Amino acid sequence: MVDRRGLTVASSKLLTMREAISRFVSDGDSIAMGLALEALIPFAAGHEIIRQNRRDLTLIGPISDILFDQLIGAGCVKRVIAAWIGNVSAGLGYNYRRAAEDGVPHRLEITDHSNFTISLGLTAGALGVPYLPARTLLGSDIARDSGPFKHGTSPFGSEKLLFVPAIVPDVTILHVQRASEDGGCHAWGNLGVSAEGALAGKRVIVVAEEIVERPVITSDPNRVLVPPYRVSAVVHEPGGAHPSSVQGYYGRDHAFYGEYHAATKTATASDEWIQRWVRGVDGRAAFLKLLGAEQWRSLAVRGSKPAAPVNYSAT
Amino acid sequence: MSEARYSSAELMVVAGSREIGDGDVVFVGMRLPLIAFALAKRMHAPSAVGFFENGVIRDRPSESLLYTMGDPPNIEDASMCCTMSTVMGLLQKGEVDLGYIGGAEVDRFGNINTSYAGHVGKEFVKLPGSGGAGDIASLAKRFVVIIDHNSRRLVERVAYVTSPGNGDGAGWRERQGLPRGGPSAIITTMAVLRFDENREAFVASVHPGFSTDDVRENTGWPVRFAPDCATTPEPTEEELRVIRAIDPTGFWTS
C-alpha cells in the first residue's frame, strides 16, 4: 500500500523541527539526506533525530560530509546505503570507522555504492521502475554479486550492463533556501540528487531558511524541486544547514569540520561532542548561540547577486 | 633537494595540471585536482571544461580557494548547475576526457582501493568509499591517480577494487564490459608512473630530490623504470605564482 502520510494538498504544513521528526521519522526508517552533497546538508534535522533517539535507521546518500558520521556515533543507525562517508575537507569519519571496524557503538551494515549508482537507484525510485541499467563499476568489487547489483546484457545489443536496484526512502529530508507553508520550495546552487530523492521518497520533509508567501514560489515554478503535494512537512529553521553552505545565505564553516575531526578521535570524545553540540541544546537556535554570534556572522553572505528575472506572464 | 622553492604538493599539482590538454572535459574531484584544474586553465588549457559530481559545470575556475566542490564560489558564475545524473550521464556517454582520483591504495595495474584497507572481513580500516571515483575510473577516457608514495599505498594487488583500473592486465577492461578508458598516470610524492602495452605501471619520471632507489624501496612491487626515465620537470615561477594566488595559506598545497 502506498504510504501517503502527509502527502496531500494543505494550506499549511508548517511544523516545528521537533514535531516534524516526531511525526514523520520512525525507528527503522530509511532516510535520504545530504542529497546536494557538500551544500544544503540538513544538519538541524539530523540533530533532532539524535535528540529523539531514533534507532535502527538506514541512511541513504551519495556522499556524507560528517552528518552520517554523527548519526552513526549517536547510535541511531543500523545500515548505510552510500557512496562515501567521511569528512570532505578533513578526512576520515572516526565514528563510521569505529562502527564498521569494531561495532562501536554497534554493528553497521554497509551497502557500498558509487555516486552514480546512488543517483540511478533514486532515479529508478522516482520513476517507479525496479532498476536502471548502467555501464559503470563493471569489474569493481562494489559490483560483485554480494552487493545489491545484478549483471546483465542489453536486450537491444550485446553491451554488458550493471542493473542498479531502485531506492525508495521512507523519508527524504531536504534543506532549501525558501519554502511556502503549503510545501512549495525553491532551492538553487548544486543540487546533486535532491529532486530525484524527493520524488522517490515516501515522505518528504522540507527544511527552509525562510518561509515565504506562496506567490514567491509560484512566481518561479521552474525552480521547484518537488510538487508541493508530495511534501509532508515544512520546517522553518534558519541556519539549519550549518556547517554546510546555503547559497546566498551563508558559507561553509570549514573550521568546524576540522574541529569535529579533531574532537571525535575516540568514542568517548565523540560522545562528549554529541552531548555538547546536539543533546545539550534544545534546537538550532541554541546550537547557533553555542557556536557564537561572531562566528555565525562571519559566515553570512553579504553580497547580492540576483539572477536576471524571467517573464512567466501568460497574457 | 629544492624543497625550499616549492612543496611536494605544489609539484604534484603542477604535474597533475600538465595532464590536462586544451579543450579537455575534466572530471575534477576533490583536493589537489581542484587546484590542478584551475592552474591548467590559467596556463596551457584555457578551453578546458570542468565537471563536478554535485552537478556543477564550469568553463572558468572559481576565483577563490575551494575546500569542497560545493562551496558557494564554485556555484557563482558557473556555466551550469544541474543534477548529478546530468554530469554522470555525460561521463557515461563518453564526453569526459580526463578524471582525477585520489587513492588510499593503487596497484601495479592501476586498480584503486578507497573502501577497505587491510583484509576485508578480518582486521581492516574502513575508508570513506567510492564517491564518484568508481564512476570516473569506469567511464572517463583516461584517469590520473594522485597518491602519497609508500609501499603501503603502492601495492602489488589492492585488497578491494573500488575503482577499476586495468584489472590484471591488457584486455581486462574490455572483458568486463567497460566501454573505454583506464589509468594514464599515477602522480605520487616521488614520481610519475605511466602504463605500458600490458597495462602495467612503470616509472616514467622521478621527482627532483628523489633517487630511483627511493622509488624502488617505496613501491610494493618490483617496479620497472622507463629506459628514458627522466627527472620530473620542476614547477615554473609562473606556475608557483598562480598556485599561491589560488591557495595563499597553503591549505591544500603546503
Interface residues (C-beta under 8 A of the other chain):
Chain A: A36 L37 E38 A39 P62 I63 D65 A82 A83 W84 I85 G86 V88 S89 L92 G93 Y96 R97 A100 E101 I110 D112 H113 S114 N115 F116 S119 L120 T123 A134 R135 T136 L137 L138 G139 S140 D141 I142 E159 K160 L161 W188 G189 N190 L191 G192 V193 S194 A195 E196 S244 S245 Q247 G248 G251 R252 H254 V301 K305
Chain B: M30 F52 E53 N54 G55 V56 Y67 T68 M69 G70 D71 P72 N74 I75 E76 C81 C82 T83 M84 S85 M88 L91 Q92 S115 E123 F124 V125 K126 L127 P128 G129 S130 G131 G132 A133 G134 D135 A137 S138 L139 Y160 V161 T162 S163 P164 G167 W172 R173 Q176 G177 L178 P179
